[in-house]
Amino acid sequence: MSLTLYTVGTPNGQKASIFLEELKARYGLDYKVHAISFANNEQKEEWFLKINPNGRIPALVDHSRGDFAVFESGAILLYLAEHYDPEHVFFPEDSNGRSEVIQWIMWQMGGLGPMQGQAGHFNKFAPEKVPYAIKRYNDEVSRLYSVMERHLSQGPREYLAGGKYSIADICSFGWVAAHQFSTGSTLDAFPHLNAWLHRIAKRAPVVSGMDIPNKNTLIENDFKVVV
C-alpha cells in the first residue's frame, strides 16, 4: 500500500476517506486505514505526534514519497490532488478554477468546520447547558449554511466551485451531512444546499468513504440520527 490514512469517522476524517475512495475508483489508488482510538487517546501517543504534532485526525503517510506525513484535512485534500489526480478530475488545472476550489476549502476550514464543531459540542457533549453558546453557534452554522445556499442558488450551481464536483464539495460534505446531529435542525430553509447534499450522497465513493473506518448510517437514514 502506498498510503496510510489515520482516521476516525468524523466530518474531518471523512474528507480524506471520501477523496481516497474517489481516487481509488478513478485511478485504482491503493491505501490502508489505521483507525485511531479516541477512547485510548491514541492520537496523543508519541508515535502519532511524530506524524501529526497537533494530535488530531486525520493524518496521512505517503510511503511512496519517503513516508512523507501530511496533517490537517484540507492539506490532505490538496496533497492528494497534487500527487494522485493527474487528470485534474477533482482539482482544476487552470489557475482561476484552482483558486475557486481553494477559497471554498479555506472557507470550510476557517468557518463551517470550527463553528459546527462548537455547535455540536454545546448541543451534545457539554457537561452543562449553556444557552448563550448554543444559540451563538447554532446561529453561526445557520449563517454559514445561508452562504452556501445563496452561492448554490445562483445559476443555479450544482457544485461549489469550478462548475463541477471537486475537493471543495468533499471538504464540506461531511459537515453538512451531520447538520441534524450537530444542531438538531433541518435543511428545510436551504433547498439548494439540501439538493447539493443529496446530489453528492449519490456518488458510490462518497458512500464507501463515509463508512471508513466504521459503518456510518447518515446517508441511508437521509442524514437523520436514528436512536
Backbone as JSON, one array per atom type, in Angstrom:
{
  "sequence": "MSLTLYTVGTPNGQKASIFLEELKARYGLDYKVHAISFANNEQKEEWFLKINPNGRIPALVDHSRGDFAVFESGAILLYLAEHYDPEHVFFPEDSNGRSEVIQWIMWQMGGLGPMQGQAGHFNKFAPEKVPYAIKRYNDEVSRLYSVMERHLSQGPREYLAGGKYSIADICSFGWVAAHQFSTGSTLDAFPHLNAWLHRIAKRAPVVSGMDIPNKNTLIENDFKVVV",
  "N": [[0.84, -1.19, 0.0], [0.53, 2.19, -0.86], [-0.16, 4.38, 0.64], [-1.06, 5.41, 3.96], [-3.85, 6.03, 5.87], [-4.71, 7.67, 8.78], [-7.31, 7.75, 10.91], [-10.66, 8.7, 12.04], [-14.22, 8.24, 12.09], [-15.31, 10.97, 11.61], [-16.54, 14.24, 10.51], [-14.21, 15.59, 9.61], [-12.38, 13.5, 9.28], [-13.77, 12.12, 7.32], [-13.48, 13.66, 5.05], [-10.92, 13.02, 4.02], [-11.14, 10.22, 3.66], [-13.28, 9.97, 1.85], [-12.2, 11.29, -0.4], [-9.99, 9.67, -0.94], [-11.35, 7.31, -1.62], [-12.63, 8.21, -3.93], [-10.37, 8.63, -5.57], [-9.43, 6.04, -5.65], [-11.51, 4.79, -7.06], [-11.31, 6.14, -9.49], [-8.6, 5.94, -10.34], [-7.55, 3.6, -9.34], [-6.12, 3.75, -6.99], [-4.29, 2.57, -4.22], [-4.58, 2.09, -0.7], [-4.21, 2.0, 2.87], [-5.96, 1.76, 6.01], [-5.69, 3.06, 9.23], [-7.42, 2.88, 12.06], [-7.9, 5.24, 14.44], [-7.98, 5.24, 17.98], [-10.0, 7.08, 19.91], [-10.93, 6.58, 22.45], [-8.81, 5.4, 23.75], [-7.1, 7.48, 23.67], [-5.31, 7.56, 21.59], [-4.43, 9.32, 19.68], [-2.79, 11.06, 20.94], [-0.51, 9.77, 21.51], [3.05, 9.23, 21.42], [4.12, 8.16, 19.03], [2.18, 8.85, 17.16], [2.15, 11.62, 17.32], [4.48, 12.22, 16.06], [3.77, 12.01, 13.47], [1.58, 13.73, 13.24], [1.92, 16.62, 14.76], [-0.03, 18.07, 16.05], [-1.79, 16.32, 17.16], [-4.29, 15.38, 16.21], [-6.95, 14.01, 14.16], [-7.66, 13.87, 10.6], [-4.67, 12.09, 9.53], [-2.03, 11.52, 7.19], [0.21, 9.26, 5.67], [2.58, 9.02, 3.19], [3.94, 6.47, 1.69], [5.23, 6.06, -0.66], [6.66, 8.28, -1.1], [8.9, 8.57, 0.56], [7.83, 8.15, 3.12], [6.44, 10.49, 3.68], [4.68, 12.76, 5.69], [1.41, 14.09, 6.2], [-0.67, 16.42, 7.71], [-3.76, 17.9, 8.87], [-6.91, 18.24, 7.51], [-7.73, 19.68, 5.19], [-5.25, 20.21, 4.02], [-4.5, 17.62, 3.41], [-6.36, 16.95, 1.41], [-5.51, 18.72, -0.63], [-2.88, 17.85, -1.01], [-3.23, 15.18, -1.89], [-4.63, 15.71, -4.24], [-2.67, 17.05, -5.71], [-0.67, 15.1, -6.1], [-1.93, 12.69, -6.83], [-4.01, 12.96, -8.62], [-3.78, 13.04, -11.6], [-5.21, 13.65, -13.89], [-6.64, 15.84, -13.27], [-9.26, 15.72, -12.3], [-10.59, 16.23, -9.91], [-9.59, 18.58, -8.98], [-9.13, 21.59, -10.41], [-7.17, 22.34, -13.37], [-6.64, 24.87, -14.39], [-5.69, 28.16, -13.29], [-7.58, 29.97, -12.21], [-9.77, 28.31, -11.65], [-8.58, 26.58, -9.8], [-8.03, 28.38, -7.74], [-10.62, 29.1, -6.99], [-11.59, 26.67, -5.93], [-9.78, 26.33, -3.79], [-10.44, 28.57, -2.26], [-13.0, 27.87, -1.27], [-12.32, 25.64, 0.22], [-10.68, 26.81, 2.2], [-12.62, 28.43, 3.34], [-14.31, 26.52, 4.49], [-12.54, 25.28, 6.3], [-11.88, 27.4, 8.01], [-14.32, 28.33, 8.87], [-17.02, 26.83, 8.58], [-16.37, 24.2, 9.59], [-15.05, 24.63, 12.22], [-17.1, 26.19, 13.52], [-19.46, 24.62, 13.35], [-18.51, 22.42, 14.67], [-18.23, 23.43, 17.27], [-20.9, 23.98, 17.76], [-21.95, 21.39, 17.77], [-20.6, 20.41, 20.02], [-21.61, 21.99, 22.19], [-24.32, 21.46, 21.97], [-24.48, 18.69, 22.28], [-22.45, 17.5, 23.93], [-21.39, 19.05, 26.03], [-20.88, 19.4, 29.54], [-22.76, 20.89, 30.9], [-25.72, 22.75, 30.09], [-25.43, 25.57, 28.11], [-27.05, 28.19, 27.29], [-26.44, 30.6, 25.88], [-24.09, 29.94, 24.41], [-25.03, 27.78, 22.89], [-26.99, 29.04, 21.29], [-25.41, 30.97, 20.0], [-23.57, 29.44, 18.42], [-25.27, 27.73, 16.95], [-26.66, 29.68, 15.51], [-24.58, 30.75, 13.98], [-23.84, 28.56, 12.42], [-26.16, 28.32, 10.92], [-26.02, 30.74, 9.54], [-23.72, 30.27, 7.99], [-24.6, 28.11, 6.46], [-26.46, 29.53, 5.0], [-24.81, 31.05, 3.42], [-23.73, 29.11, 1.7], [-26.16, 28.28, 0.56], [-27.05, 30.6, -0.82], [-24.96, 30.91, -2.67], [-25.1, 28.49, -4.13], [-27.61, 28.77, -5.21], [-27.37, 30.61, -7.2], [-27.46, 30.7, -10.53], [-28.83, 28.07, -11.33], [-26.12, 26.68, -9.29], [-24.63, 23.46, -9.36], [-22.53, 22.52, -7.94], [-19.92, 23.57, -5.63], [-17.63, 24.91, -6.64], [-15.87, 25.91, -9.6], [-17.66, 24.83, -11.43], [-17.99, 22.09, -11.41], [-17.99, 18.9, -9.69], [-15.75, 18.66, -6.98], [-12.82, 18.74, -4.82], [-13.55, 20.79, -3.18], [-16.27, 20.42, -2.67], [-16.16, 17.92, -1.42], [-14.85, 18.65, 0.89], [-16.72, 20.07, 2.45], [-18.89, 18.36, 2.62], [-19.21, 16.24, 4.63], [-19.63, 17.7, 6.95], [-22.01, 19.18, 6.46], [-23.64, 17.0, 6.08], [-23.9, 16.14, 8.68], [-25.69, 17.85, 9.87], [-28.12, 17.6, 11.32], [-27.36, 16.05, 13.49], [-25.46, 17.73, 14.73], [-26.76, 20.2, 15.26], [-29.46, 19.76, 15.55], [-31.22, 20.68, 13.72], [-33.06, 21.07, 10.58], [-32.65, 21.06, 6.97], [-34.58, 22.52, 5.74], [-34.91, 25.23, 5.25], [-33.01, 25.69, 3.4], [-33.04, 24.9, 0.47], [-31.47, 24.57, -1.9], [-28.99, 23.9, -0.88], [-29.69, 21.53, 0.39], [-30.36, 19.99, -1.84], [-27.85, 19.87, -3.07], [-26.45, 18.4, -1.12], [-27.76, 15.88, -1.22], [-27.27, 15.27, -3.87], [-24.49, 14.83, -3.96], [-24.33, 12.72, -2.2], [-25.19, 10.57, -3.68], [-23.06, 9.51, -4.99], [-21.04, 6.69, -5.4], [-18.34, 6.41, -4.31], [-18.47, 8.31, -2.29], [-20.36, 7.25, -0.54], [-19.02, 4.86, 0.24], [-16.72, 6.02, 1.3], [-17.74, 7.37, 3.52], [-18.14, 5.28, 5.21], [-15.73, 4.65, 6.36], [-13.58, 4.71, 9.1], [-15.49, 3.01, 10.09], [-18.88, 1.74, 9.92], [-21.25, 4.08, 8.79], [-24.35, 5.6, 9.15], [-25.65, 7.85, 8.2], [-26.21, 8.67, 5.51], [-27.91, 6.61, 4.53], [-30.01, 6.92, 6.25], [-31.12, 9.26, 5.46], [-29.74, 11.44, 6.4], [-30.49, 11.76, 8.99], [-30.25, 11.29, 12.5], [-30.7, 8.28, 13.88], [-31.95, 6.92, 16.73]],
  "CA": [[0.0, 0.0, 0.0], [1.37, 3.38, -0.97], [-0.6, 5.4, 1.58], [-1.78, 5.01, 5.16], [-4.7, 7.06, 6.45], [-5.0, 7.55, 10.2], [-8.58, 8.49, 10.91], [-11.87, 8.33, 12.78], [-15.36, 8.59, 11.25], [-15.84, 12.31, 11.87], [-16.56, 15.0, 9.26], [-12.86, 15.87, 9.13], [-11.84, 12.25, 8.77], [-14.49, 11.73, 6.12], [-12.92, 14.37, 3.89], [-9.81, 12.24, 3.48], [-11.56, 8.88, 3.22], [-14.08, 10.12, 0.64], [-11.34, 11.6, -1.54], [-9.23, 8.45, -1.26], [-12.25, 6.41, -2.34], [-12.79, 8.77, -5.28], [-9.14, 8.34, -6.3], [-9.41, 4.59, -5.85], [-12.46, 4.48, -8.14], [-10.86, 6.73, -10.75], [-7.24, 5.55, -10.75], [-7.11, 2.36, -8.71], [-5.19, 4.06, -5.91], [-4.38, 1.68, -3.06], [-4.21, 2.69, 0.58], [-4.71, 1.27, 4.02], [-6.56, 2.61, 7.04], [-5.44, 2.79, 10.65], [-8.46, 3.53, 12.85], [-7.37, 5.79, 15.69], [-8.89, 5.07, 19.12], [-10.15, 8.21, 20.82], [-11.14, 6.06, 23.8], [-7.49, 5.16, 24.31], [-6.31, 8.7, 23.48], [-4.2, 7.14, 20.73], [-3.96, 10.46, 18.9], [-1.83, 11.81, 21.75], [0.68, 8.95, 21.75], [4.24, 9.81, 20.82], [4.3, 7.73, 17.64], [1.29, 9.6, 16.3], [2.57, 13.02, 17.33], [5.55, 12.36, 15.07], [3.08, 12.15, 12.19], [0.8, 14.96, 13.36], [2.27, 17.24, 16.04], [-1.22, 18.64, 16.67], [-2.52, 15.27, 17.85], [-5.68, 15.32, 15.74], [-7.14, 13.26, 12.91], [-6.92, 12.76, 10.03], [-3.29, 12.27, 9.1], [-1.72, 10.67, 6.06], [1.63, 9.0, 5.41], [2.8, 8.59, 1.81], [5.11, 5.58, 1.71], [5.92, 6.13, -1.95], [7.44, 9.51, -1.12], [9.76, 8.61, 1.73], [6.99, 8.25, 4.32], [6.09, 11.89, 3.9], [3.47, 12.87, 6.5], [0.56, 15.26, 5.98], [-1.77, 16.57, 8.65], [-4.83, 18.85, 8.56], [-7.75, 17.62, 6.48], [-7.66, 20.44, 3.95], [-3.93, 19.99, 3.44], [-4.51, 16.26, 2.85], [-7.08, 17.03, 0.14], [-4.66, 19.39, -1.62], [-1.73, 16.97, -1.28], [-3.68, 14.07, -2.73], [-4.95, 16.24, -5.57], [-1.42, 17.38, -6.4], [0.16, 13.93, -6.4], [-2.65, 11.49, -7.22], [-5.1, 13.26, -9.55], [-3.06, 13.56, -12.77], [-6.14, 14.13, -14.92], [-7.3, 17.04, -12.72], [-10.69, 15.44, -12.22], [-11.15, 16.75, -8.67], [-8.93, 19.85, -8.68], [-8.92, 22.12, -11.76], [-5.81, 22.63, -13.83], [-6.46, 26.3, -14.62], [-5.4, 28.87, -12.04], [-8.8, 30.52, -11.62], [-10.53, 27.2, -11.08], [-7.89, 26.12, -8.59], [-8.24, 29.38, -6.69], [-12.01, 28.99, -6.53], [-11.66, 25.49, -5.07], [-9.02, 26.61, -2.56], [-11.21, 29.52, -1.46], [-14.06, 27.16, -0.55], [-11.66, 24.8, 1.22], [-10.3, 27.69, 3.31], [-13.87, 28.84, 3.99], [-14.75, 25.42, 5.34], [-11.57, 25.06, 7.38], [-11.9, 28.51, 8.95], [-15.66, 28.7, 9.29], [-18.03, 25.8, 8.79], [-15.89, 23.14, 10.47], [-14.94, 25.06, 13.62], [-18.36, 26.66, 14.1], [-20.37, 23.48, 13.55], [-17.92, 21.6, 15.72], [-18.61, 24.02, 18.56], [-22.34, 23.76, 17.93], [-22.13, 20.0, 18.19], [-20.12, 20.24, 21.39], [-22.51, 22.59, 23.17], [-25.62, 20.8, 21.88], [-24.45, 17.26, 22.56], [-21.43, 16.94, 24.81], [-21.01, 19.91, 27.15], [-21.41, 18.87, 30.8], [-23.92, 21.69, 31.31], [-26.31, 23.51, 29.0], [-25.06, 26.99, 28.1], [-27.92, 28.7, 26.24], [-25.78, 31.6, 25.03], [-23.19, 29.25, 23.49], [-25.84, 27.01, 21.95], [-27.59, 29.96, 20.32], [-24.34, 31.6, 19.22], [-23.0, 28.55, 17.41], [-26.34, 27.33, 16.04], [-26.93, 30.8, 14.61], [-23.47, 30.88, 13.05], [-23.96, 27.46, 11.45], [-27.25, 28.71, 10.02], [-25.49, 31.79, 8.66], [-22.8, 29.64, 7.03], [-25.44, 27.38, 5.51], [-27.09, 30.51, 4.11], [-23.77, 31.42, 2.45], [-23.74, 28.05, 0.69], [-27.45, 28.32, -0.12], [-27.07, 31.71, -1.77], [-24.0, 30.61, -3.72], [-25.61, 27.41, -4.96], [-28.84, 29.2, -5.89], [-27.04, 31.49, -8.32], [-27.21, 29.9, -11.73], [-28.18, 27.65, -10.06], [-24.93, 25.85, -9.35], [-24.76, 22.12, -8.8], [-21.37, 22.28, -7.07], [-19.45, 24.79, -5.01], [-16.54, 25.63, -7.31], [-15.37, 25.46, -10.89], [-18.68, 24.27, -12.28], [-18.06, 20.63, -11.35], [-17.65, 18.26, -8.41], [-14.33, 18.82, -6.68], [-12.46, 18.6, -3.41], [-14.29, 21.8, -2.42], [-17.5, 19.77, -2.22], [-15.78, 16.88, -0.47], [-14.43, 19.29, 2.14], [-17.88, 20.49, 3.25], [-19.98, 17.4, 2.62], [-19.4, 15.54, 5.9], [-20.17, 18.62, 7.96], [-23.42, 19.42, 6.16], [-24.33, 15.73, 6.32], [-24.12, 16.0, 10.13], [-26.41, 19.03, 10.34], [-29.11, 17.27, 12.35], [-26.62, 15.59, 14.66], [-24.75, 18.84, 15.38], [-27.6, 21.32, 15.68], [-30.85, 19.37, 15.72], [-32.02, 21.4, 12.74], [-33.21, 20.51, 9.24], [-32.22, 21.95, 5.88], [-35.78, 22.98, 5.05], [-34.74, 26.63, 4.84], [-31.89, 25.75, 2.46], [-33.35, 23.86, -0.53], [-30.36, 24.33, -2.83], [-27.98, 23.18, -0.11], [-30.2, 20.18, 0.59], [-30.22, 19.29, -3.11], [-26.4, 19.62, -3.21], [-26.1, 17.32, -0.2], [-28.28, 14.62, -1.75], [-26.59, 15.01, -5.14], [-23.17, 14.26, -3.67], [-24.53, 11.45, -1.49], [-25.47, 9.51, -4.64], [-21.8, 9.01, -5.53], [-20.62, 5.47, -4.7], [-17.17, 6.63, -3.45], [-18.88, 9.07, -1.11], [-21.0, 6.28, 0.36], [-17.99, 3.98, 0.81], [-15.83, 6.85, 2.11], [-18.39, 7.67, 4.8], [-18.09, 4.07, 6.05], [-14.35, 4.41, 6.8], [-13.19, 3.31, 9.27], [-16.63, 2.23, 10.61], [-20.16, 1.97, 9.27], [-21.93, 5.33, 9.08], [-25.72, 5.44, 8.63], [-26.29, 9.14, 7.91], [-26.75, 8.72, 4.16], [-29.04, 5.7, 4.37], [-31.11, 7.43, 7.06], [-31.45, 10.58, 4.94], [-29.0, 12.4, 7.22], [-31.09, 11.87, 10.32], [-29.67, 10.43, 13.51], [-31.71, 7.35, 14.37], [-31.55, 6.39, 18.03]],
  "C": [[0.88, 1.25, 0.0], [1.05, 4.44, 0.06], [-1.23, 4.75, 2.8], [-2.54, 6.22, 5.68], [-4.97, 6.73, 7.9], [-6.25, 8.39, 10.46], [-9.58, 7.95, 11.9], [-13.04, 8.82, 11.92], [-16.05, 9.88, 11.64], [-15.89, 13.07, 10.55], [-15.17, 15.34, 8.73], [-12.2, 14.6, 8.58], [-12.48, 11.83, 7.47], [-14.01, 12.47, 4.88], [-11.85, 13.51, 3.22], [-10.28, 10.9, 2.94], [-12.42, 8.96, 1.96], [-13.18, 10.39, -0.56], [-10.48, 10.4, -1.92], [-10.1, 7.44, -2.01], [-12.52, 6.91, -3.76], [-11.56, 8.46, -6.13], [-8.99, 6.85, -6.58], [-10.32, 4.21, -7.02], [-11.96, 4.98, -9.49], [-9.56, 6.13, -11.26], [-6.76, 4.22, -10.2], [-6.12, 2.57, -7.58], [-5.39, 3.1, -4.73], [-3.93, 2.41, -1.8], [-4.74, 1.8, 1.69], [-5.16, 2.26, 5.09], [-6.13, 2.13, 8.41], [-6.48, 3.58, 11.43], [-7.87, 3.97, 14.19], [-8.42, 5.63, 16.8], [-8.89, 6.33, 19.98], [-10.28, 7.73, 22.26], [-9.82, 5.82, 24.51], [-6.55, 6.35, 24.16], [-5.09, 8.44, 22.58], [-3.6, 8.31, 19.96], [-2.95, 11.32, 19.66], [-0.56, 11.0, 22.04], [1.85, 9.47, 20.92], [4.42, 9.41, 19.35], [3.4, 8.52, 16.7], [1.67, 11.07, 16.23], [3.75, 13.27, 16.38], [4.97, 12.52, 13.66], [2.3, 13.46, 12.17], [1.08, 15.6, 14.72], [1.09, 17.86, 16.76], [-2.08, 17.6, 17.36], [-3.99, 15.2, 17.5], [-5.73, 14.43, 14.5], [-7.81, 14.18, 11.91], [-5.45, 13.12, 9.82], [-3.0, 11.23, 8.03], [-0.21, 10.48, 5.97], [1.74, 8.41, 4.01], [4.08, 7.78, 1.75], [5.88, 5.62, 0.4], [6.78, 7.38, -2.07], [8.21, 9.67, 0.19], [9.03, 8.75, 3.04], [6.68, 9.7, 4.7], [4.74, 11.97, 4.61], [2.74, 14.17, 6.22], [-0.52, 15.28, 7.05], [-2.59, 17.8, 8.28], [-5.6, 18.37, 7.33], [-7.71, 18.36, 5.15], [-6.33, 20.26, 3.24], [-3.84, 18.6, 2.81], [-5.23, 16.26, 1.5], [-6.19, 17.63, -0.95], [-3.46, 18.53, -1.99], [-2.13, 15.83, -2.2], [-4.01, 14.54, -4.14], [-3.68, 16.52, -6.37], [-0.7, 16.14, -6.89], [-0.6, 12.75, -7.01], [-3.87, 11.73, -8.11], [-4.5, 13.85, -10.84], [-3.97, 14.11, -13.86], [-6.93, 15.37, -14.46], [-8.82, 16.89, -12.69], [-11.32, 16.16, -11.03], [-10.56, 18.09, -8.24], [-8.52, 20.46, -10.01], [-7.45, 22.39, -12.08], [-5.58, 24.13, -14.01], [-6.4, 27.06, -13.3], [-6.65, 29.45, -11.4], [-9.65, 29.44, -10.98], [-9.9, 26.68, -9.81], [-8.11, 27.09, -7.43], [-9.64, 29.29, -6.12], [-12.17, 27.81, -5.58], [-10.96, 25.75, -3.74], [-9.79, 27.57, -1.67], [-12.28, 28.81, -0.64], [-13.49, 26.18, 0.47], [-11.29, 25.64, 2.44], [-11.54, 28.16, 4.08], [-14.36, 27.75, 4.93], [-13.83, 25.25, 6.55], [-11.65, 26.16, 8.45], [-13.27, 28.83, 9.51], [-16.56, 27.54, 9.62], [-17.58, 24.72, 9.77], [-15.81, 23.56, 11.93], [-16.27, 25.46, 14.25], [-19.34, 25.52, 14.33], [-19.83, 22.52, 14.59], [-18.27, 22.12, 17.11], [-20.11, 23.85, 18.81], [-22.61, 22.34, 18.41], [-21.7, 19.78, 19.62], [-21.15, 20.77, 22.39], [-23.91, 21.98, 23.13], [-25.61, 19.39, 22.44], [-23.58, 16.85, 23.75], [-21.03, 17.8, 26.01], [-21.63, 19.38, 28.44], [-22.58, 19.66, 31.35], [-24.43, 22.46, 30.1], [-25.96, 24.99, 29.17], [-25.87, 27.64, 26.98], [-27.25, 29.71, 25.32], [-24.89, 30.92, 23.98], [-23.96, 28.45, 22.45], [-26.42, 27.91, 20.87], [-26.51, 30.56, 19.42], [-23.87, 30.68, 18.09], [-24.07, 27.99, 16.46], [-26.64, 28.44, 15.03], [-25.81, 30.95, 13.57], [-23.48, 29.76, 12.01], [-25.05, 27.8, 10.45], [-26.79, 29.79, 9.05], [-24.58, 31.19, 7.59], [-23.55, 28.8, 6.01], [-26.09, 28.35, 4.52], [-26.09, 31.02, 3.07], [-23.74, 30.39, 1.32], [-25.04, 28.07, -0.12], [-27.49, 29.42, -1.19], [-26.15, 31.42, -2.95], [-24.53, 29.55, -4.67], [-26.86, 27.83, -5.74], [-28.56, 30.06, -7.11], [-26.65, 30.66, -9.53], [-28.39, 29.03, -12.12], [-26.95, 26.8, -10.31], [-25.24, 24.47, -8.77], [-23.66, 21.83, -7.79], [-20.78, 23.61, -6.63], [-18.47, 25.59, -5.87], [-16.24, 25.05, -8.68], [-16.38, 24.8, -11.8], [-18.76, 22.75, -12.28], [-17.68, 20.15, -9.96], [-16.14, 18.3, -8.19], [-14.07, 18.58, -5.2], [-13.08, 19.7, -2.56], [-15.58, 21.21, -1.86], [-17.21, 18.69, -1.18], [-15.48, 17.49, 0.89], [-15.61, 19.64, 3.05], [-18.93, 19.41, 3.44], [-20.24, 16.78, 3.99], [-19.99, 16.42, 6.98], [-21.65, 18.89, 7.7], [-24.23, 18.14, 6.38], [-24.69, 15.55, 7.78], [-24.94, 17.15, 10.7], [-27.39, 18.7, 11.47], [-28.44, 16.8, 13.63], [-26.04, 16.77, 15.43], [-25.68, 19.88, 15.97], [-29.05, 20.95, 15.96], [-31.77, 19.98, 14.69], [-32.15, 20.62, 11.44], [-32.63, 21.49, 8.23], [-33.42, 22.5, 5.12], [-35.65, 24.41, 4.53], [-33.67, 26.79, 3.77], [-32.07, 24.71, 1.35], [-32.22, 23.57, -1.5], [-29.23, 23.57, -2.14], [-28.42, 21.74, 0.11], [-30.07, 19.36, -0.7], [-28.76, 18.95, -3.39], [-25.98, 18.43, -2.35], [-26.53, 15.97, -0.76], [-27.63, 14.26, -3.09], [-25.25, 14.32, -4.9], [-23.3, 12.89, -3.02], [-24.85, 10.29, -2.42], [-24.2, 8.88, -5.22], [-21.33, 7.8, -4.72], [-19.37, 5.68, -3.85], [-17.48, 7.45, -2.21], [-19.5, 8.14, -0.08], [-19.94, 5.39, 1.02], [-17.02, 4.78, 1.68], [-16.42, 7.21, 3.46], [-18.3, 6.48, 5.75], [-16.68, 3.74, 6.52], [-14.07, 5.29, 8.02], [-14.33, 2.41, 9.78], [-17.9, 2.62, 9.87], [-20.79, 3.27, 9.74], [-23.3, 5.28, 8.41], [-26.38, 6.75, 8.22], [-26.93, 9.15, 6.52], [-27.99, 7.84, 4.04], [-30.24, 6.13, 5.2], [-31.5, 8.85, 6.67], [-30.92, 11.67, 5.87], [-29.66, 12.68, 8.56], [-30.4, 10.89, 11.26], [-30.78, 9.57, 14.1], [-31.22, 6.72, 15.66], [-32.18, 5.04, 18.25]]
}
